[in-house]
Amino acid sequence: MLMGCASTVQQVEPTAECLSGEFRGFGVGEKESEALAEARSALAGQVSSSVNVTIERIVSQQISNGKENLNKGYKSRTTIESALPNAHDARIVRNKRNGNKIGITVCMTKADAAKGFLERQRLMADSLELASSTELNTEHPKQKNEAWQKTQMLYSDFMRIQHLLDGWEVKNPYMASDIYFKTREDYKNYCQTVKLHWNPERETLYSEIAFSKLSGSIKIEKSPCNGRGISLAYKGSEPECSVKFGLNTCTYAHSLSLNACDGTEYTQLKNDAMGAHQKPDFAKEKLQSNFKSAEFWNQWIKEIKQWSPQCE
């Protein structure tokens, strides 16, 4: 008879005593501590499930609207972060022993479950304010881009949690949206006023090739640099040719400085190209061909993009 009762406790949960809308967890163990740990784990699982449902809804809305959403790409992170850190705060509503097993039921209100998420929001809001302040107060192109990207990421994380809390009818005291939209407006104005200006030391065949390679992937203007713009100052010497190991060998050295319009240098890129052939004219043609197809262009483009305005 005792064995039969113990089996029943393991397989059948008692009637729920939790209030409507509360999270509930049930656990069974030989010791009270084991049963309580299992009940708390089940409770955290319910919260995690709630997070998953919320994020699925957000992703579905994003697809149906046909627009890129700030929440995109963060689903897995949300799931990982959804553990309930204050599961120990759940109240025990039933503690019943049958034979050598004990069954425990715990309950938690949504307001209590939200406490851990609100604390995360507080930390995010602090970081968001710092990133926003950096974006608003710097004129350094790369730092401004990085601060804006961080602002977007933090606001995305903040709002993912807020979507969850909205479903639980829990409000937060933080002004994250005000901070974000103020920063976005500033960066939008930055995008409208900052341009990349092509500024070669002198016009040559090679400077034209360089402009063609870079402007194919980045918006660059052939115009004087002014205001908050970025000057792409290109320098290149004439190719140097000589006979090496029986071959006519031509080399071309060049550099590109990213400067403020007042001449302040942010960074400089350098590289060279080479061409060799038995005939001098063919060596120069080989040099030009190698220059056009060089792998360093992709590296230059990647670096320049980190300094360019990251506009929508």
NUBADO-348209 format. One record per residue (C-alpha): residue in three letters; x, y, z. Coordinates in steps of 0.2 Angstrom, whole numbers, padded with zeros to 4 digits, always signed. Example, Ala and Ser with C-alpha at 12.3 -4.5 7.8 and 13.67 -1.06 7.14 Angstrom:
! residues 2
ALA+0062-0022+0039 SER+0068-0005+0036 
! end
This chain:
! residues 312
MET+0000+0000+0000 LEU+0014+0012+0004 MET+0023+0008-0012 GLY+0007+0012-0022 CYS+0005+0029-0013 ALA+0023+0034-0017 SER+0021+0029-0035 THR+0005+0040-0036 VAL+0015+0055-0029 GLN+0028+0053-0042 GLN+0017+0052-0057 VAL+0002+0063-0053 GLU+0004+0081-0047 PRO-0009+0088-0034 THR-0022+0100-0038 ALA-0014+0117-0041 GLU-0016+0129-0027 CYS-0008+0144-0036 LEU-0019+0160-0040 SER-0024+0163-0057 GLY-0010+0170-0068 GLU+0004+0164-0057 PHE+0018+0153-0062 ARG+0018+0136-0054 GLY+0031+0123-0051 PHE+0030+0105-0044 GLY+0044+0093-0038 VAL+0046+0076-0030 GLY+0060+0069-0020 GLU+0066+0058-0006 LYS+0071+0074+0003 GLU+0062+0090+0005 SER+0077+0099-0002 GLU+0077+0088-0018 ALA+0058+0091-0021 LEU+0060+0110-0018 ALA+0074+0111-0030 GLU+0064+0102-0043 ALA+0049+0112-0040 ARG+0059+0128-0042 SER+0067+0122-0058 ALA+0050+0118-0065 LEU+0044+0136-0060 ALA+0059+0143-0070 GLY+0055+0132-0085 GLN+0038+0140-0085 VAL+0045+0157-0085 SER+0057+0152-0099 SER+0043+0145-0109 SER+0034+0162-0107 VAL+0050+0171-0114 ASN+0050+0159-0129 VAL+0032+0162-0133 THR+0035+0181-0132 ILE+0050+0181-0143 GLU+0042+0170-0156 ARG+0028+0182-0157 ILE+0040+0197-0159 VAL+0049+0187-0173 SER+0033+0183-0182 GLN+0027+0201-0181 GLN+0044+0207-0189 ILE+0042+0195-0203 SER+0024+0199-0207 ASN+0028+0218-0207 GLY+0042+0215-0219 LYS+0054+0227-0210 GLU+0070+0223-0201 ASN+0067+0224-0182 LEU+0079+0228-0168 ASN+0075+0212-0160 LYS+0081+0201-0175 GLY+0095+0190-0170 TYR+0093+0190-0152 LYS+0081+0176-0149 SER+0094+0163-0143 ARG+0102+0176-0131 THR+0085+0179-0124 THR+0082+0161-0121 ILE+0099+0159-0112 GLU+0096+0174-0101 SER+0079+0168-0096 ALA+0083+0158-0081 LEU+0074+0164-0065 PRO+0087+0170-0053 ASN+0075+0173-0039 ALA+0066+0156-0040 HIS+0070+0154-0021 ASP+0057+0168-0018 ALA+0043+0157-0023 ARG+0031+0153-0009 ILE+0028+0135-0005 VAL+0009+0131-0005 ARG+0009+0112-0003 ASN+0022+0101+0005 LYS+0015+0083+0006 ARG+0024+0067+0010 ASN+0018+0050+0004 GLY+0028+0035+0009 ASN+0047+0038+0006 LYS+0043+0053-0007 ILE+0038+0071-0004 GLY+0029+0082-0016 ILE+0031+0101-0016 THR+0021+0114-0025 VAL+0028+0132-0027 CYS+0019+0148-0034 MET+0026+0165-0039 THR+0017+0180-0045 LYS+0022+0188-0062 ALA+0027+0204-0052 ASP+0040+0193-0042 ALA+0046+0184-0057 ALA+0049+0201-0066 LYS+0061+0207-0052 GLY+0076+0198-0060 PHE+0072+0205-0078 LEU+0069+0223-0070 GLU+0087+0222-0063 ARG+0094+0217-0080 GLN+0084+0232-0087 ARG+0092+0244-0074 LEU+0110+0238-0079 MET+0106+0240-0098 ALA+0098+0257-0095 ASP+0114+0263-0086 SER+0125+0256-0100 LEU+0113+0263-0113 GLU+0115+0281-0105 LEU+0134+0279-0106 ALA+0134+0274-0124 SER+0122+0288-0129 SER+0132+0301-0120 THR+0148+0295-0130 GLU+0138+0296-0146 LEU+0131+0313-0143 ASN+0147+0321-0137 THR+0161+0314-0149 GLU+0165+0320-0166 HIS+0178+0306-0169 PRO+0170+0296-0183 LYS+0174+0278-0178 GLN+0170+0281-0159 LYS+0153+0289-0164 ASN+0149+0274-0175 GLU+0154+0261-0161 ALA+0144+0271-0148 TRP+0129+0271-0160 GLN+0130+0253-0163 LYS+0131+0249-0145 THR+0116+0260-0141 GLN+0106+0250-0154 MET+0111+0234-0146 LEU+0107+0239-0129 TYR+0091+0246-0133 SER+0086+0230-0143 ASP+0091+0220-0127 PHE+0081+0232-0116 MET+0065+0231-0127 ARG+0066+0212-0129 ILE+0064+0211-0110 GLN+0051+0225-0110 HIS+0040+0215-0123 LEU+0040+0201-0110 LEU+0036+0213-0095 ASP+0022+0221-0105 GLY+0014+0203-0107 TRP+0015+0202-0088 GLU+0008+0220-0086 VAL+0024+0225-0077 LYS+0030+0243-0080 ASN+0048+0249-0078 PRO+0054+0266-0071 TYR+0068+0268-0084 MET+0068+0281-0099 ALA+0077+0270-0111 SER+0066+0275-0126 ASP+0069+0294-0123 ILE+0088+0291-0123 TYR+0087+0280-0138 PHE+0077+0291-0149 LYS+0087+0306-0144 THR+0103+0297-0149 ARG+0095+0291-0165 GLU+0090+0309-0170 ASP+0108+0315-0167 TYR+0115+0301-0177 LYS+0103+0304-0191 ASN+0108+0322-0192 TYR+0126+0316-0192 CYS+0123+0305-0207 GLN+0115+0319-0217 THR+0130+0331-0214 VAL+0145+0319-0215 LYS+0152+0313-0232 LEU+0168+0305-0238 HIS+0178+0316-0249 TRP+0191+0310-0262 ASN+0207+0320-0261 PRO+0221+0313-0271 GLU+0238+0321-0270 ARG+0238+0321-0289 GLU+0227+0314-0302 THR+0235+0298-0310 LEU+0229+0282-0318 TYR+0232+0273-0302 SER+0223+0286-0291 GLU+0208+0283-0303 ILE+0209+0265-0301 ALA+0210+0267-0282 PHE+0194+0278-0283 SER+0185+0266-0294 LYS+0189+0251-0282 LEU+0184+0260-0266 SER+0169+0270-0273 GLY+0161+0253-0279 SER+0158+0248-0261 ILE+0158+0265-0252 LYS+0149+0281-0256 ILE+0163+0293-0259 GLU+0162+0311-0267 LYS+0174+0320-0278 SER+0172+0336-0268 PRO+0181+0348-0256 CYS+0181+0342-0238 ASN+0171+0353-0226 GLY+0163+0353-0209 ARG+0161+0336-0201 GLY+0167+0327-0217 ILE+0180+0314-0219 SER+0194+0317-0231 LEU+0202+0302-0240 ALA+0219+0308-0244 TYR+0227+0297-0257 LYS+0246+0297-0261 GLY+0255+0287-0274 SER+0272+0289-0281 GLU+0276+0284-0300 PRO+0280+0266-0302 GLU+0298+0261-0300 CYS+0305+0249-0313 SER+0321+0239-0313 VAL+0328+0223-0319 LYS+0328+0209-0306 PHE+0334+0191-0309 GLY+0332+0194-0328 LEU+0315+0201-0327 ASN+0308+0219-0329 THR+0300+0222-0312 CYS+0289+0237-0308 THR+0283+0242-0290 TYR+0270+0255-0285 ALA+0269+0261-0267 HIS+0253+0271-0261 SER+0244+0276-0246 LEU+0227+0282-0240 SER+0225+0294-0225 LEU+0208+0296-0217 ASN+0208+0314-0210 ALA+0196+0326-0203 CYS+0193+0341-0215 ASP+0205+0352-0205 GLY+0219+0339-0208 THR+0219+0329-0192 GLU+0224+0312-0197 TYR+0213+0298-0190 THR+0222+0283-0198 GLN+0233+0278-0213 LEU+0232+0263-0224 LYS+0248+0258-0234 ASN+0251+0244-0247 ASP+0260+0241-0264 ALA+0259+0231-0280 MET+0271+0223-0291 GLY+0272+0217-0309 ALA+0286+0208-0318 HIS+0289+0202-0336 GLN+0303+0200-0349 LYS+0297+0216-0358 PRO+0296+0233-0349 ASP+0279+0238-0356 PHE+0272+0221-0352 ALA+0279+0223-0334 LYS+0269+0239-0332 GLU+0253+0231-0339 LYS+0256+0217-0326 LEU+0258+0230-0312 GLN+0241+0238-0317 SER+0232+0222-0318 ASN+0239+0216-0301 PHE+0235+0233-0293 LYS+0217+0231-0299 SER+0214+0214-0293 ALA+0225+0215-0276 GLU+0217+0207-0261 PHE+0221+0222-0250 TRP+0206+0232-0257 ASN+0194+0222-0247 GLN+0204+0225-0231 TRP+0204+0244-0235 ILE+0185+0244-0239 LYS+0182+0235-0222 GLU+0193+0248-0213 ILE+0185+0263-0221 LYS+0168+0257-0217 GLN+0172+0257-0199 TRP+0174+0276-0201 SER+0160+0280-0213 PRO+0143+0285-0206 GLN+0132+0269-0203 CYS+0116+0276-0210 GLU+0100+0266-0214 
! end
